[in-house]
Amino acid sequence: MVLSKRDRVEAALDGRKLDRIPVSAWEHLIPAEADDATFAKAQIAFFREFDWDWLKVNNRATLFTEAWGNAYDFSDYQGVLPRLSGSTLGAPVDISEISPVDVSTGVFGSYLGSLHTIVEGVGGAPVIQTVFSPLSVLQLLVARPAHHSQDETNQDGIDSLKRLIAEKPDLVHRALGAITKTIADFSAASLDAGTDGIFFAVTRLAREGVLSKKEFEEFGKPYDLTVLKAVEKAPFNVFHLCGPKTYFALSSEYPAPAVSWAAVGQGNPSVANARHYTDKALIGGSDETRTLRTGTPAEVAAEAAASIKASGGKKFLLAPGCAVEPGTPRANLHALRRATEVN
């Protein structure tokens, strides 16, 4: 029994019998990501190069802040983020100026056209569009260093966000309402472009030492659920908890058939332990911070095999815990793909 990519992914999500475990990975395709048409070609080429089972479209990390007027110098990257060159919201950021954005025009309108091209270019394989949570977008909008911080906490944005929550909670809720309306519209438009769902990313906020559980319950979760409600009929929505020491119990509370997280070496539940929290399909098992980036192909394969074994081979899709870093050895990504052929 050899399944198509779509049938394999659908079977994994449902817990049905598989010919092999589905596998995929994603990275920021710099510098192609700065131009939508070039990005579409690069995404299709990346998908075909490694013969992934599904495509998580990994748009530039600044897409959502560009919609509210942030401008970037794409010739000057630090990590995966280009240098911020200006903003219509001013400095310090005036979040009272944040209002809903028409996703059919501007940066979103252009991007959605390229998304349709990507869907057509992957031969019927499942495609999911990356979407940042409303609170993640607000946190990026209020972070204003020369480059957005690349460390694990993005401390400038976190400090600004926490200060706003403490001092101007009503204004934060108003801004989040406008962002949520826009992100929900963008998510629905992504489905209209032919995707099978969204990869809904809470970017390093729902975790210990950043926002308290109480803060996230008030300023994160309600807005997240509104976005997911807008695409609830999509078959392949993924809830992504980004970063170490996440509030992983949220995985059972969000209406998506799959959860993605860093299952290896970041203080989160392992693949085996995740079953104590959720019966959703699990997406993860490969360490993008160490093994994929600096290990050998043999080490990548061994880690993948251990994760597949821990999953019991059911309701599991092999993937990194987050985007792989630019420059990750191609041999390691090929090893990740081949690992599912022998298990």
C-alpha positions as CSV (number, residue, x, y, z in Angstrom):
1,M,0.0,0.0,0.0
2,V,1.6,3.3,-1.2
3,L,-0.5,6.3,-0.3
4,S,-0.5,9.7,-2.0
5,K,0.9,12.6,0.0
6,R,-2.6,13.9,0.7
7,D,-3.9,10.5,1.7
8,R,-0.9,9.9,4.0
9,V,-1.3,13.2,5.8
10,E,-5.0,12.7,6.2
11,A,-4.6,9.2,7.5
12,A,-2.0,10.4,10.0
13,L,-4.3,13.2,11.3
14,D,-7.1,10.7,11.7
15,G,-5.0,7.9,13.3
16,R,-5.6,5.5,10.4
17,K,-3.2,3.0,9.0
18,L,-0.1,4.4,7.2
19,D,2.4,3.2,4.7
20,R,5.0,5.4,6.4
21,I,5.0,8.4,8.7
22,P,4.5,11.8,6.9
23,V,7.4,14.2,7.1
24,S,8.1,17.9,6.3
25,A,10.3,20.8,7.3
26,W,10.3,24.6,6.6
27,E,12.7,27.4,6.6
28,H,12.9,31.1,5.8
29,L,13.9,31.4,2.1
30,I,16.1,34.4,2.2
31,P,16.4,36.5,0.0
32,A,13.6,35.1,-2.2
33,E,11.0,35.8,0.5
34,A,11.1,39.6,-0.1
35,D,9.4,39.3,-3.5
36,D,6.1,37.4,-3.6
37,A,6.5,36.0,-7.1
38,T,10.1,34.9,-6.4
39,F,9.0,33.5,-3.1
40,A,6.4,31.3,-4.7
41,K,8.9,29.7,-7.0
42,A,11.3,29.2,-4.1
43,Q,8.7,27.5,-1.9
44,I,7.7,25.1,-4.7
45,A,11.4,24.3,-5.4
46,F,12.1,23.7,-1.7
47,F,9.1,21.4,-1.4
48,R,10.2,19.4,-4.5
49,E,13.9,19.2,-3.5
50,F,13.1,17.3,-0.4
51,D,9.9,15.6,-1.5
52,W,8.0,16.6,1.6
53,D,4.6,15.2,2.4
54,W,3.0,18.6,3.0
55,L,4.1,22.2,2.6
56,K,3.9,24.6,5.5
57,V,4.3,27.9,3.6
58,N,6.9,29.8,5.6
59,N,6.3,33.4,4.6
60,R,8.7,36.2,5.7
61,A,8.4,36.9,9.4
62,T,7.6,40.6,8.8
63,L,4.5,40.0,6.6
64,F,2.0,40.7,9.3
65,T,3.6,43.8,10.7
66,E,4.1,45.2,7.2
67,A,0.3,45.3,6.9
68,W,0.2,48.0,9.6
69,G,2.9,50.1,8.0
70,N,6.2,48.7,9.2
71,A,8.9,49.0,6.5
72,Y,12.0,46.9,6.3
73,D,15.4,46.9,4.5
74,F,15.5,43.4,2.9
75,S,19.2,43.9,2.0
76,D,20.1,43.9,5.7
77,Y,19.1,40.8,7.7
78,Q,19.9,39.8,11.2
79,G,19.0,36.1,11.5
80,V,15.6,35.8,9.8
81,L,14.5,39.4,10.3
82,P,15.3,42.4,8.1
83,R,16.2,45.7,9.6
84,L,13.2,47.9,10.5
85,S,13.5,51.1,8.5
86,G,10.3,52.9,9.5
87,S,6.7,52.6,10.7
88,T,3.5,54.6,10.3
89,L,2.7,53.9,14.0
90,G,5.6,56.1,15.2
91,A,8.2,55.6,17.9
92,P,7.2,54.8,20.6
93,V,4.4,52.9,18.9
94,D,0.9,54.4,19.2
95,I,-1.3,51.3,19.3
96,S,-4.4,53.5,19.2
97,E,-3.7,53.9,15.5
98,I,-4.1,50.1,14.9
99,S,-7.3,49.4,12.9
100,P,-8.5,46.5,10.7
101,V,-6.8,46.0,7.4
102,D,-8.4,45.0,4.1
103,V,-6.6,41.8,3.2
104,S,-7.6,42.0,-0.4
105,T,-5.2,44.9,-1.0
106,G,-1.7,45.9,-0.1
107,V,0.9,43.4,1.2
108,F,-1.8,40.8,2.0
109,G,-3.4,41.1,-1.5
110,S,-0.1,40.6,-3.2
111,Y,0.9,37.7,-1.0
112,L,-2.4,35.9,-1.4
113,G,-1.8,35.9,-5.2
114,S,1.5,34.1,-4.7
115,L,-0.1,31.6,-2.3
116,H,-2.5,30.5,-5.1
117,T,0.6,29.9,-7.3
118,I,2.2,27.8,-4.5
119,V,-0.9,25.6,-4.1
120,E,-1.0,24.9,-7.8
121,G,2.7,24.1,-7.9
122,V,2.8,21.2,-5.3
123,G,0.9,18.6,-7.2
124,G,-2.0,18.1,-4.9
125,A,0.0,17.8,-1.7
126,P,-1.5,19.4,1.4
127,V,-0.6,23.1,2.0
128,I,-1.0,25.1,5.2
129,Q,-0.4,28.8,5.5
130,T,1.6,30.3,8.5
131,V,-0.5,32.7,10.5
132,F,0.8,34.6,13.6
133,S,-1.5,34.9,16.5
134,P,-3.0,38.4,17.2
135,L,-0.9,38.9,20.3
136,S,2.2,37.7,18.4
137,V,1.6,40.4,15.8
138,L,1.1,43.1,18.5
139,Q,4.3,42.0,20.2
140,L,6.2,42.5,17.0
141,L,4.6,45.8,16.3
142,V,5.7,47.2,19.7
143,A,9.2,45.9,19.4
144,R,11.4,48.7,18.0
145,P,15.1,48.0,18.1
146,A,17.3,48.5,15.0
147,H,16.7,44.8,14.3
148,H,13.9,42.9,15.9
149,S,15.6,40.9,18.6
150,Q,16.7,37.4,17.7
151,D,17.1,36.0,21.1
152,E,14.6,33.5,22.6
153,T,12.6,36.0,24.5
154,N,12.6,39.0,22.1
155,Q,12.9,41.0,25.3
156,D,12.3,44.5,23.8
157,G,8.9,43.4,22.4
158,I,8.0,41.5,25.5
159,D,8.8,44.4,27.9
160,S,6.8,46.8,25.7
161,L,3.9,44.4,25.5
162,K,3.9,43.7,29.3
163,R,4.1,47.4,30.0
164,L,1.1,48.1,27.8
165,I,-0.9,45.3,29.3
166,A,-0.2,46.7,32.8
167,E,-0.8,50.4,32.0
168,K,-3.3,50.4,29.1
169,P,-5.2,47.1,29.0
170,D,-8.3,48.6,27.4
171,L,-6.1,50.0,24.5
172,V,-4.4,46.6,24.2
173,H,-7.8,44.9,23.9
174,R,-8.9,47.4,21.2
175,A,-5.8,46.9,19.2
176,L,-6.1,43.1,19.5
177,G,-9.7,43.3,18.3
178,A,-8.5,45.1,15.1
179,I,-5.6,42.7,14.5
180,T,-7.8,39.7,15.2
181,K,-10.4,40.8,12.6
182,T,-7.6,41.2,10.0
183,I,-5.9,37.9,10.8
184,A,-9.2,36.0,10.7
185,D,-9.9,37.5,7.3
186,F,-6.4,36.6,6.1
187,S,-6.8,33.1,7.3
188,A,-10.1,32.7,5.5
189,A,-8.7,34.2,2.4
190,S,-5.8,31.7,2.6
191,L,-8.3,28.9,2.4
192,D,-10.0,30.6,-0.5
193,A,-6.6,30.5,-2.2
194,G,-6.6,26.7,-2.0
195,T,-4.8,25.9,1.3
196,D,-5.9,23.1,3.5
197,G,-5.6,25.0,6.8
198,I,-3.4,27.4,8.8
199,F,-0.4,26.9,10.9
200,F,-1.4,29.1,13.8
201,A,1.7,30.2,15.6
202,V,1.8,31.6,19.1
203,T,5.4,32.9,18.8
204,R,7.2,32.4,22.1
205,L,4.5,34.1,24.3
206,A,2.6,31.2,25.9
207,R,5.5,30.0,28.0
208,E,7.1,30.3,31.4
209,G,8.9,33.5,32.1
210,V,7.2,35.5,29.4
211,L,3.5,36.0,30.0
212,S,1.8,34.6,33.0
213,K,-0.9,32.0,32.4
214,K,-3.4,34.7,33.6
215,E,-2.1,37.3,31.2
216,F,-2.3,34.8,28.3
217,E,-5.8,33.7,29.2
218,E,-7.0,37.3,28.9
219,F,-4.9,38.8,26.1
220,G,-4.0,35.7,24.0
221,K,-6.4,32.8,24.1
222,P,-9.8,34.6,23.3
223,Y,-8.4,36.3,20.2
224,D,-6.7,33.1,19.1
225,L,-10.0,31.2,19.3
226,T,-11.7,33.8,17.2
227,V,-9.2,33.3,14.4
228,L,-9.5,29.5,14.6
229,K,-13.3,29.8,14.5
230,A,-13.0,31.6,11.2
231,V,-11.3,28.5,9.6
232,E,-12.8,25.8,11.8
233,K,-13.9,23.7,8.8
234,A,-10.4,23.4,7.4
235,P,-9.1,19.8,7.7
236,F,-5.5,20.6,8.4
237,N,-5.3,23.4,11.0
238,V,-2.2,23.2,13.2
239,F,-1.8,24.9,16.6
240,H,1.9,25.8,17.1
241,L,3.3,26.5,20.5
242,C,6.6,28.2,19.8
243,G,9.7,28.1,22.0
244,P,10.9,26.3,25.2
245,K,8.9,25.7,28.4
246,T,5.5,26.3,26.8
247,Y,2.1,26.1,28.4
248,F,1.6,22.8,26.6
249,A,-1.8,22.1,28.3
250,L,-3.2,24.7,25.9
251,S,-2.9,22.1,23.1
252,S,-6.0,20.3,24.3
253,E,-8.0,23.6,24.5
254,Y,-7.5,24.9,20.9
255,P,-9.8,23.7,18.1
256,A,-7.2,22.3,15.7
257,P,-6.7,18.7,14.7
258,A,-2.9,18.9,15.2
259,V,-0.4,20.5,17.5
260,S,3.2,21.4,16.7
261,W,5.9,22.1,19.3
262,A,9.6,21.7,20.1
263,A,9.5,18.2,21.5
264,V,13.3,17.7,21.9
265,G,15.6,19.4,24.3
266,Q,13.6,22.6,25.1
267,G,11.8,21.8,28.4
268,N,8.6,20.8,26.7
269,P,6.8,17.4,26.8
270,S,8.5,14.8,24.7
271,V,6.6,13.0,21.9
272,A,5.8,10.2,24.3
273,N,4.7,12.5,27.2
274,A,2.5,14.7,24.9
275,R,-0.1,12.0,24.9
276,H,-0.8,12.8,28.6
277,Y,-2.0,16.3,27.4
278,T,-3.8,15.8,24.1
279,D,-5.2,13.2,21.7
280,K,-4.5,15.5,18.7
281,A,-2.1,14.5,16.0
282,L,1.4,15.4,17.0
283,I,3.8,17.3,14.7
284,G,7.4,17.4,15.8
285,G,10.2,15.1,16.9
286,S,13.3,16.6,15.2
287,D,15.5,19.2,17.0
288,E,16.0,22.1,14.7
289,T,18.2,24.0,17.2
290,R,20.9,21.3,17.5
291,T,20.6,18.0,15.7
292,L,19.4,19.3,12.3
293,R,21.6,22.4,12.4
294,T,24.9,20.9,13.7
295,G,24.5,17.1,13.8
296,T,25.3,14.5,11.2
297,P,22.8,12.8,8.9
298,A,23.2,9.7,11.0
299,E,22.3,11.6,14.2
300,V,19.3,13.2,12.4
301,A,18.1,9.7,11.3
302,A,18.6,8.3,14.8
303,E,16.6,11.1,16.5
304,A,13.8,10.7,13.9
305,A,13.6,7.0,14.5
306,A,13.4,7.5,18.3
307,S,10.6,10.0,17.9
308,I,8.7,7.7,15.5
309,K,9.0,4.9,18.0
310,A,7.9,7.1,20.9
311,S,4.8,8.1,18.9
312,G,3.7,4.5,18.4
313,G,3.4,5.2,14.7
314,K,-0.1,6.7,15.1
315,K,-1.3,10.3,14.8
316,F,2.2,11.5,14.3
317,L,3.9,13.6,11.6
318,L,7.6,14.0,11.8
319,A,8.9,17.6,11.6
320,P,11.2,20.1,13.3
321,G,9.9,21.9,16.4
322,C,10.0,25.2,14.5
323,A,11.6,26.6,11.3
324,V,15.0,25.3,10.5
325,E,17.7,28.0,10.4
326,P,19.0,29.2,7.1
327,G,22.2,27.3,6.4
328,T,21.0,24.0,7.9
329,P,22.9,21.3,6.0
330,R,20.9,20.0,3.1
331,A,22.3,16.5,3.8
332,N,20.5,16.7,7.2
333,L,17.2,17.7,5.7
334,H,17.5,14.8,3.2
335,A,18.3,12.5,6.1
336,L,15.1,13.7,7.9
337,R,13.1,12.9,4.8
338,R,14.7,9.4,4.3
339,A,14.2,8.5,8.0
340,T,10.5,7.8,7.4
341,E,11.3,5.3,4.7
342,V,12.9,2.8,7.1
343,N,10.4,3.0,9.9
